[in-house]
């Protein structure tokens, strides 16, 4: 009987020892460089929606198609005939038309379309026919284009806080990032002001820095959570697809 007890204690001790060293090894193997790449490549990090109105700071929206369907999106009215000044309610859109030549106007029927130059450039734009839905490049009554002016750039990981909750190892990663202008955004921001009649503008001009939530020359701080599963560290954005989240949510607080 005593021998069986010793054997059970020995097995239990071995299991606990393996678990302890397994945890230590997993924590030691948290690779900051790999975590930084995973974070920078994630859709969660790339997303630029922020603020009370969930405004997309990185992409500017313009609309093409029949004027009577899109006039409101250009800060104009369907009762106003389509002409260059009608586009000034959307200052960046007007700049794309007037300065870059990416848009063209047609009188009958009144429509806004991409020019040949615009079609070439728009390969880097997101084409949407309805809010939040990607679309093929097919004809439709009107289309929305998300024009990239900036992206988020990861500066680096500043600290990693590791712990365990409900048997799940996690790492809270603190990092810094900045806005990085695209080539088109760089051209736009070189202008001290551009023509505008939008957003209650009474002077007829506005500075590009006033149009977006892009704050240049500022470093932002954020954090993300990684969890250890199947022998590797996983970014939190993938957590909801795994059973590990439901296990963690059963404990104190919510892990994912």
BELPE-V83598 format. One line per field, one symbol per residue. phi: phi as a letter, one per 40 degrees, with the letter a starting at -180 (. if undefined). psi: psi as a letter, one per 30 degrees, with the letter a starting at -180 (. if undefined). burial: 1 if it has 16 or more other ideal C-beta (glycine too) atoms within 10 Angstrom, else 0. A space follows every 50 residues. Layout:
BEGIN
phi->???
psi->???
burial->???
END
This chain:
BEGIN
phi->.ccccccccccccccccccccccccccccccccccccdcccccccccbca gccfccccbbcbbbhccccbdcccgbbcccccadcccccbdccccccccc gcbbbbcaccabbccdccccccccccbbcadgbcbccbcadabbbcccba bcbcciccabbbaaafgbcbbcbcababcbccdcccccccccabdabcfg cbcgbacdcccbccbcfbbbbaaabbbcafgacbcdcccccbcdcccccc ccgbcb
psi->eeeeeeeeeeeeeeeeeeeeeeeeeeefgjjeeeeeeeeefkeeefkgkl leghkjffkkklklakefffeefggakffkkklefffffieeeeeeeeef gfllkkejljlklkleeeeeeffglkkkfkkgjlllilklelkkkjjjfl lkkkelkelkjkakkhgkkljjkkllllkkkleeeeeeffkellkkglhg kffglkkeffelgjjlhkklklllkklkkhglkkkefgefflffeeeeff aklke.
burial->00000000000000000000000001000100001101100000100100 00000111111111111001101111000001000111111111111000 01101000011101100100110010111000000000000111111111 01010010000000100111101010111011011001100001111100 10000101001101000000000111111000111111100001100100 000011
END
